Amino acid sequence: MKPMIHYPLIMVAVALLGAVPWFGSDVLTQFGINVLLLTVLAQSWNIIGGFTGYPSFGNSVFYGLGSYGVAIAMVQWKLSFGVGLLFGVALAVVFAVLLGLPVLRLRGHYFAIATLALAQVMTAIVSNVELAGGNIGLVLPIMKNNILFYELSLIVLAAVTLTVVWLTRSRFGFGLIAIRENEEAAAVMGINTTLYKVLAFTLSGTFTALAGGVHAYWITFLDPESAFDISLNVKMIIMTVFGGSGTVFGPLFGAFLLSGISEVLATKMTSVASLFFGLVIVVAVVLTPRGLVDLTHRIRTQGWRYFNHNIRTHRL
C-alpha cells in the first residue's frame, strides 16, 4: 500500500518555511539555515540507510567533497558558486561510483566500519593536497545574504524530499526496499542489487554534497577536519532513526525536533548538550526503534503496550 502524501499540506509547509527569513530575525534565519541543511543530510542518509538498509558512516565524505568543490572552484579557479556546486556534486558522484562498487559488497557492521574509515582517509588525503589548501584550509569570498542561503537550503531540502517521495512510488524504490528486507531474495527476483545500491549511494551523495557546498559558501571557511567531520554523520543517522528511517517525513521530524532541542540546550546548558544525542540514541533504540512516525501509528493501535513490549525486548 502506497503511503498517503498530503500535497496541499506540504505546499503550505514549504510556503511557511520560505517566508521565515522575510519576517524573522537574522538569528532565526541563521538557525533555520543550520536546521534545513541538517535535515537535508538526514533525508539524504535516509536513501542509503533507511530505504536500502546500508548504515553508511561515509556520508560526511560527500559533504566534504561538496564543500571543497565549491571552495576550490571559487578560491583557486575564480569560478562562480553555481559551477562550484556542480563540481562538488561531480566529485561526490565519482567517489560514490568508484568506492561504492567495492564497499557496497560488504554488509552490516563490516560496511559500517569500512565507510567510517573513509572519512578519516579523506581527511588525511585532503590535508596534503595543496590545491585544497592543505591543513590550513581555504577562505571563501564573503557573501552576506542569509536569505539567499536559507532559500537555497530549502530548495535542496524540497528536492531531496521529492526524491524520497518518488522512491516510495517507483520500481527503483521498491527494489531498494527489497534489498533492505532480503538482498538474496531480491537478487533471485531479478533485481540488479549492485546497480541499485550504487545508484542509491550516488543519490544520497549528490544531495549531501549540495548541502556541503551551500554550507561552505555560507560560513566562508573550510578545513579538512570540519569538512569531513564524522560527528556530522552521527547526527544525520540519529535524526533519521529517531524520526523514522525508510519513511518520507521521519527524517524531517527528527531533524527539526532534535535540532531545536539541541540548540536550546547548547544555549542554556552547554554541559548537557554534549550528552543529548547519546541519550537520544538510547531512547530511540529502546522505546521507539522504528522512529516517531511509526510511534504515532503504534500508540493508536497498541497504546502503552507498545513501550512495554520494547522494554521487555531489550530486557530492561
Steps between C-alpha positions, in 0.01 A plus 500: 500500500644836397534760775253790482674825418301815581637730232295811597635478856852459365462808281372703795791382718754592229341842458513566874862389520587715200353806670709464818803710392278777364315551828735351761820632656852437375559263791192296408606493135849376588353234725263407217788452258670261741179304555416477131849380408496239778161386375639466148778282640254283693272458199800423277623233742147360502542394136796270567438419867121500528383371162798286398590383850871579480608699811751736338745690720662644188247766402716762669748433216241618248437805717872580498533445126209734433656759729842476337347499152355846567811624682751389236287628213447843657836558670752323280331520160298822548181338374142564609318341791270308264794344317651410837181320603506299179868418550432384856213279383722357226765410758236334716359299209843376392583407859167320548544292186869415540483428875146371501571207272744329742368634833134419435591133465548505878201473732395589852770613738772423243350762268458746788865464606626533142305820441608636838861468390433693179455829685832461680677409177357799313601736781859378473501522120352850475737625773787430260346644185631850426206580272267449798709722728656213696455508877439874494188477287340758271327832562208563265370841386260654750135503397283674761161381385340264750171505310671359190663216694175427683301473178772291335494262797121476478516426126751218554283359781192511277692324222629215717159455665328479160760242403412296808129532414586365155683208659184399688311478170755379245631163394849613596385585852323165536823334390694682774243391759528141376878519544452631852263221596683210333780564254533138389130476425514830312780364280301184431207718391721653232602823670851614414590559864847643431365758255213597729729543801751711309222720363357545851847583633543753217161662561576529870843647426367752250265674743753476783758672279252777414446564872875509555550749217232737627639481854858566388408821318281608791769467770778612257771280657590137447761262639531117481392431859174692474424390143526128573374513859376152594277641775287656227438153361397381845250785525336423169462134598353584840254748352386254236461206736330712766246633250455176312740361240357377173213752513441832325437722801698321771834669428323837477335462840815361660728772365269791581420375849852399605661810348266724696553318828877485447516874429307583817720271711818644347380849593370427849700198618818445301615201707172316442496565125802275443314208658174565319554295185629206700180503702296520181667183369402308814141626496458438128635145512317394815165677482446589134723273286306591184486874564242765575301442182439135593439599863192706413343197330599256773359718778163512326486123449689361800511779758760475776544129428731606219752645748465203734574263214815691399624519859453124547671435167809688620481330843475823699 
